Amino acid sequence: MDRIRIVGGSKLNGTIPISGAKNAALPLMIAGLLSEETLILDNVPRLADVAQLQRILGNHGVDIMSAGKRPGAQEYQGQTLHISAAEIIDTTAPYELVSRMRASFWVIAPLLARMHEAKVSLPGGCAIGTRPVDLLIMALEKLGAEIAIDGGYVIAKAPGGLKGAAIDFPKVTVSGTHVALMAATLAKGTTVITNAACEPEILDVADCLNKMGARVTGAGTPRIVIEGVTKRHGARHTVLPDRIETGTYAMAVAMTGGDVLLAGARPELLQSALDVLMQAGAVITSNNEGIRVARNGAGIQPVTVSTAPFPGFPTDLQAQLMALMACAKGASHITETIFENRFMHVQELARFGARIHLNGETATIDGIAKLRGAPVMATDLRASVSLVIAGLAAEGETMVNRIYHLDRGFERLEEKLSACGATIERISG
């Protein structure tokens, strides 16, 4: 199994290209099931989750052709996927495929909308809390689906097709909003989603759906209106830049010192996180090339933060911020409000010498002057990169084990960091 070896202490200087957003690319690929014509997606990141979803879509009869420069080529633009779902040959998504990645459960929406039936395994794929699918099922039932759960599978039928409805989510749900949005585009009549998630990735998917002939307004706000259409056509769409990758590298620069341009990054996608980094002492400027992050001289200042749905501080950057605060001058407080198990990185950060105390959903981090390198283990996708950030700043050598979690969400991580002066390498086997 691959590991990542880091020798800490180097400042980061240079340019890091920001990849397309995983959290937009996955639902955009799934949206390809809605049309018989080809959907072309540009700037798709090369990630384990993207490859896994290609296998899942292939199981339904979708032809996917990928084009673009191979890894190692000079210019980096991500890959282009041509997704053609001319004929759906199977409306079942089996356990062995869905269990590896939660987002693959979302195929239930376009399959049900277009084929009027779907049989999809209940998902696995993540260690951060229960993340139930009850709100997704509720949304589909509102649209007229008949749903049964049998033997670990959700069996959904809509013999006369889906019908527009009012869907009011009792709490904000990104996955529920994606599912309701995709399903409603082919439903008869008008659907109104209230208390919808406002994440930029929802807006990106809605923009693509509109290019395919859907009629969606209000995406990116808590109230989305969808006028159903009978058929969808092909389109071409560019995946927006990954705000979580942007924030992760920004925190790495704040942690190690240096000066890095995050090329292609868009500040409006993660303003709350950038505000927190500026409070912590980073200098952040934006221009038409991206976001520039620098920290030279002054130490890291402590902060108090609670995670919240967009536009609040993202839960997906909580672990990275905790690594940064491990070296702050004073005590920081981070409260996790989204997922109940999302402090699994605390014990691993403690192996670097970090002083972290947990009280319910709040972590208090007493900053220390220097972390020390250690062997550590990745526990989930976002937590694993917090260990990389800590290792970049720690004295001596750090070995990060079980890095397949990293490959699910961060493209060419070692390559991007080593190009900016980090001593980091992947060790195979």
BELSUL-V590950 format. One record per residue. N is the residue number from 0. RES is the residue in three letters. SS is DSSP state (alpha for helix, beta for strand, coil for the rest). PSI is psi in whole degrees, 0 to 359 (* if undefined). Layout:
BEGIN
N;RES;SS;PSI + N;RES;SS;PSI
END
This chain:
BEGIN
0;MET;coil;138 + 1;ASP;coil;150 + 2;ARG;beta;164 + 3;ILE;beta;128 + 4;ARG;beta;131 + 5;ILE;beta;135 + 6;VAL;beta;115 + 7;GLY;coil;172 + 8;GLY;coil;352 + 9;SER;coil;138 + 10;LYS;coil;155 + 11;LEU;beta;127 + 12;ASN;beta;133 + 13;GLY;beta;213 + 14;THR;beta;135 + 15;ILE;beta;118 + 16;PRO;beta;132 + 17;ILE;coil;130 + 18;SER;coil;170 + 19;GLY;beta;154 + 20;ALA;coil;122 + 21;LYS;alpha;318 + 22;ASN;alpha;350 + 23;ALA;alpha;321 + 24;ALA;alpha;319 + 25;LEU;alpha;307 + 26;PRO;alpha;330 + 27;LEU;alpha;318 + 28;MET;alpha;318 + 29;ILE;alpha;325 + 30;ALA;alpha;338 + 31;GLY;alpha;337 + 32;LEU;alpha;343 + 33;LEU;alpha;343 + 34;SER;coil;148 + 35;GLU;coil;341 + 36;GLU;coil;170 + 37;THR;beta;132 + 38;LEU;beta;125 + 39;ILE;beta;123 + 40;LEU;beta;124 + 41;ASP;beta;160 + 42;ASN;beta;38 + 43;VAL;beta;128 + 44;PRO;coil;150 + 45;ARG;coil;97 + 46;LEU;coil;158 + 47;ALA;alpha;322 + 48;ASP;alpha;324 + 49;VAL;alpha;315 + 50;ALA;alpha;320 + 51;GLN;alpha;319 + 52;LEU;alpha;327 + 53;GLN;alpha;320 + 54;ARG;alpha;318 + 55;ILE;alpha;314 + 56;LEU;alpha;323 + 57;GLY;alpha;326 + 58;ASN;alpha;332 + 59;HIS;coil;359 + 60;GLY;coil;10 + 61;VAL;coil;132 + 62;ASP;beta;127 + 63;ILE;beta;123 + 64;MET;beta;130 + 65;SER;beta;139 + 66;ALA;beta;161 + 67;GLY;coil;167 + 68;LYS;coil;140 + 69;ARG;coil;159 + 70;PRO;coil;138 + 71;GLY;coil;344 + 72;ALA;coil;157 + 73;GLN;coil;298 + 74;GLU;coil;139 + 75;TYR;coil;117 + 76;GLN;coil;8 + 77;GLY;coil;181 + 78;GLN;beta;159 + 79;THR;beta;126 + 80;LEU;beta;131 + 81;HIS;beta;110 + 82;ILE;beta;116 + 83;SER;beta;112 + 84;ALA;coil;51 + 85;ALA;coil;320 + 86;GLU;coil;121 + 87;ILE;coil;116 + 88;ILE;coil;345 + 89;ASP;coil;129 + 90;THR;coil;16 + 91;THR;beta;131 + 92;ALA;beta;106 + 93;PRO;coil;158 + 94;TYR;alpha;316 + 95;GLU;alpha;338 + 96;LEU;alpha;312 + 97;VAL;alpha;329 + 98;SER;coil;341 + 99;ARG;coil;346 + 100;MET;coil;120 + 101;ARG;alpha;318 + 102;ALA;alpha;338 + 103;SER;alpha;341 + 104;PHE;alpha;334 + 105;TRP;alpha;347 + 106;VAL;alpha;342 + 107;ILE;alpha;326 + 108;ALA;alpha;303 + 109;PRO;alpha;326 + 110;LEU;alpha;315 + 111;LEU;alpha;319 + 112;ALA;alpha;320 + 113;ARG;alpha;319 + 114;MET;alpha;352 + 115;HIS;coil;14 + 116;GLU;beta;154 + 117;ALA;beta;147 + 118;LYS;beta;108 + 119;VAL;beta;132 + 120;SER;beta;143 + 121;LEU;coil;142 + 122;PRO;coil;162 + 123;GLY;coil;226 + 124;GLY;coil;3 + 125;CYS;coil;144 + 126;ALA;coil;0 + 127;ILE;coil;75 + 128;GLY;coil;181 + 129;THR;coil;323 + 130;ARG;coil;64 + 131;PRO;coil;165 + 132;VAL;coil;14 + 133;ASP;alpha;324 + 134;LEU;alpha;329 + 135;LEU;alpha;316 + 136;ILE;alpha;319 + 137;MET;alpha;316 + 138;ALA;alpha;317 + 139;LEU;alpha;323 + 140;GLU;alpha;322 + 141;LYS;alpha;326 + 142;LEU;coil;5 + 143;GLY;coil;8 + 144;ALA;coil;144 + 145;GLU;beta;123 + 146;ILE;beta;133 + 147;ALA;beta;152 + 148;ILE;beta;123 + 149;ASP;beta;122 + 150;GLY;coil;35 + 151;GLY;coil;7 + 152;TYR;beta;144 + 153;VAL;beta;119 + 154;ILE;beta;115 + 155;ALA;beta;137 + 156;LYS;beta;145 + 157;ALA;coil;77 + 158;PRO;coil;321 + 159;GLY;coil;14 + 160;GLY;coil;165 + 161;LEU;coil;155 + 162;LYS;beta;141 + 163;GLY;coil;149 + 164;ALA;coil;169 + 165;ALA;beta;124 + 166;ILE;beta;114 + 167;ASP;beta;108 + 168;PHE;coil;130 + 169;PRO;coil;336 + 170;LYS;coil;158 + 171;VAL;coil;129 + 172;THR;coil;119 + 173;VAL;alpha;313 + 174;SER;alpha;319 + 175;GLY;alpha;321 + 176;THR;alpha;316 + 177;HIS;alpha;313 + 178;VAL;alpha;314 + 179;ALA;alpha;320 + 180;LEU;alpha;311 + 181;MET;alpha;315 + 182;ALA;alpha;320 + 183;ALA;alpha;339 + 184;THR;coil;333 + 185;LEU;coil;8 + 186;ALA;coil;154 + 187;LYS;beta;125 + 188;GLY;coil;195 + 189;THR;beta;137 + 190;THR;beta;135 + 191;VAL;beta;120 + 192;ILE;beta;122 + 193;THR;beta;155 + 194;ASN;coil;36 + 195;ALA;coil;153 + 196;ALA;coil;145 + 197;CYS;coil;10 + 198;GLU;coil;146 + 199;PRO;alpha;330 + 200;GLU;alpha;328 + 201;ILE;alpha;315 + 202;LEU;alpha;321 + 203;ASP;alpha;316 + 204;VAL;alpha;318 + 205;ALA;alpha;320 + 206;ASP;alpha;317 + 207;CYS;alpha;316 + 208;LEU;alpha;320 + 209;ASN;alpha;323 + 210;LYS;alpha;332 + 211;MET;coil;3 + 212;GLY;coil;2 + 213;ALA;coil;167 + 214;ARG;beta;89 + 215;VAL;beta;129 + 216;THR;beta;152 + 217;GLY;coil;0 + 218;ALA;coil;141 + 219;GLY;coil;356 + 220;THR;coil;170 + 221;PRO;coil;353 + 222;ARG;beta;114 + 223;ILE;beta;133 + 224;VAL;beta;130 + 225;ILE;beta;121 + 226;GLU;beta;117 + 227;GLY;coil;145 + 228;VAL;coil;160 + 229;THR;coil;333 + 230;LYS;coil;153 + 231;ARG;coil;150 + 232;HIS;coil;182 + 233;GLY;coil;171 + 234;ALA;beta;172 + 235;ARG;beta;134 + 236;HIS;beta;142 + 237;THR;beta;126 + 238;VAL;coil;136 + 239;LEU;coil;160 + 240;PRO;beta;153 + 241;ASP;coil;111 + 242;ARG;alpha;333 + 243;ILE;alpha;319 + 244;GLU;alpha;318 + 245;THR;alpha;309 + 246;GLY;alpha;324 + 247;THR;alpha;311 + 248;TYR;alpha;327 + 249;ALA;alpha;320 + 250;MET;alpha;326 + 251;ALA;alpha;320 + 252;VAL;alpha;317 + 253;ALA;alpha;327 + 254;MET;alpha;318 + 255;THR;alpha;341 + 256;GLY;coil;168 + 257;GLY;beta;197 + 258;ASP;beta;113 + 259;VAL;beta;137 + 260;LEU;beta;123 + 261;LEU;beta;93 + 262;ALA;beta;130 + 263;GLY;coil;353 + 264;ALA;coil;149 + 265;ARG;coil;117 + 266;PRO;alpha;328 + 267;GLU;alpha;346 + 268;LEU;alpha;343 + 269;LEU;coil;41 + 270;GLN;alpha;321 + 271;SER;alpha;321 + 272;ALA;alpha;321 + 273;LEU;alpha;322 + 274;ASP;alpha;318 + 275;VAL;alpha;319 + 276;LEU;alpha;323 + 277;MET;alpha;322 + 278;GLN;alpha;324 + 279;ALA;coil;351 + 280;GLY;coil;1 + 281;ALA;coil;150 + 282;VAL;beta;121 + 283;ILE;beta;127 + 284;THR;beta;150 + 285;SER;beta;145 + 286;ASN;beta;188 + 287;ASN;coil;352 + 288;GLU;coil;338 + 289;GLY;beta;213 + 290;ILE;beta;131 + 291;ARG;beta;131 + 292;VAL;beta;132 + 293;ALA;beta;147 + 294;ARG;beta;108 + 295;ASN;coil;122 + 296;GLY;coil;274 + 297;ALA;coil;148 + 298;GLY;coil;180 + 299;ILE;coil;129 + 300;GLN;coil;144 + 301;PRO;coil;153 + 302;VAL;coil;162 + 303;THR;beta;124 + 304;VAL;beta;141 + 305;SER;beta;137 + 306;THR;beta;152 + 307;ALA;coil;157 + 308;PRO;coil;158 + 309;PHE;coil;136 + 310;PRO;coil;21 + 311;GLY;coil;187 + 312;PHE;beta;125 + 313;PRO;coil;136 + 314;THR;alpha;331 + 315;ASP;alpha;355 + 316;LEU;alpha;5 + 317;GLN;alpha;315 + 318;ALA;alpha;320 + 319;GLN;alpha;319 + 320;LEU;alpha;323 + 321;MET;alpha;320 + 322;ALA;alpha;317 + 323;LEU;alpha;316 + 324;MET;alpha;346 + 325;ALA;coil;339 + 326;CYS;coil;18 + 327;ALA;coil;160 + 328;LYS;coil;76 + 329;GLY;coil;191 + 330;ALA;beta;134 + 331;SER;beta;157 + 332;HIS;beta;125 + 333;ILE;beta;123 + 334;THR;beta;127 + 335;GLU;coil;115 + 336;THR;coil;354 + 337;ILE;coil;307 + 338;PHE;coil;138 + 339;GLU;coil;337 + 340;ASN;coil;24 + 341;ARG;coil;36 + 342;PHE;coil;24 + 343;MET;coil;342 + 344;HIS;alpha;347 + 345;VAL;alpha;313 + 346;GLN;alpha;325 + 347;GLU;alpha;320 + 348;LEU;alpha;328 + 349;ALA;alpha;334 + 350;ARG;coil;339 + 351;PHE;coil;353 + 352;GLY;coil;359 + 353;ALA;coil;142 + 354;ARG;beta;102 + 355;ILE;beta;130 + 356;HIS;beta;129 + 357;LEU;beta;135 + 358;ASN;beta;98 + 359;GLY;coil;236 + 360;GLU;coil;12 + 361;THR;beta;133 + 362;ALA;beta;131 + 363;THR;beta;125 + 364;ILE;beta;116 + 365;ASP;beta;110 + 366;GLY;coil;146 + 367;ILE;coil;163 + 368;ALA;coil;322 + 369;LYS;coil;134 + 370;LEU;coil;158 + 371;ARG;beta;137 + 372;GLY;coil;152 + 373;ALA;coil;159 + 374;PRO;beta;130 + 375;VAL;beta;167 + 376;MET;beta;130 + 377;ALA;coil;137 + 378;THR;coil;329 + 379;ASP;coil;177 + 380;LEU;alpha;305 + 381;ARG;alpha;324 + 382;ALA;alpha;324 + 383;SER;alpha;325 + 384;VAL;alpha;339 + 385;SER;alpha;329 + 386;LEU;alpha;326 + 387;VAL;alpha;316 + 388;ILE;alpha;315 + 389;ALA;alpha;318 + 390;GLY;alpha;326 + 391;LEU;alpha;331 + 392;ALA;alpha;348 + 393;ALA;coil;153 + 394;GLU;beta;133 + 395;GLY;coil;201 + 396;GLU;beta;139 + 397;THR;beta;137 + 398;MET;beta;117 + 399;VAL;beta;120 + 400;ASN;beta;164 + 401;ARG;coil;51 + 402;ILE;coil;6 + 403;TYR;alpha;335 + 404;HIS;alpha;319 + 405;LEU;alpha;319 + 406;ASP;alpha;343 + 407;ARG;alpha;333 + 408;GLY;alpha;354 + 409;PHE;coil;120 + 410;GLU;coil;127 + 411;ARG;coil;45 + 412;LEU;alpha;310 + 413;GLU;alpha;321 + 414;GLU;alpha;315 + 415;LYS;alpha;319 + 416;LEU;alpha;319 + 417;SER;alpha;331 + 418;ALA;coil;341 + 419;CYS;coil;14 + 420;GLY;coil;0 + 421;ALA;coil;147 + 422;THR;beta;96 + 423;ILE;beta;136 + 424;GLU;beta;153 + 425;ARG;beta;133 + 426;ILE;beta;119 + 427;SER;coil;152 + 428;GLY;coil;*
END
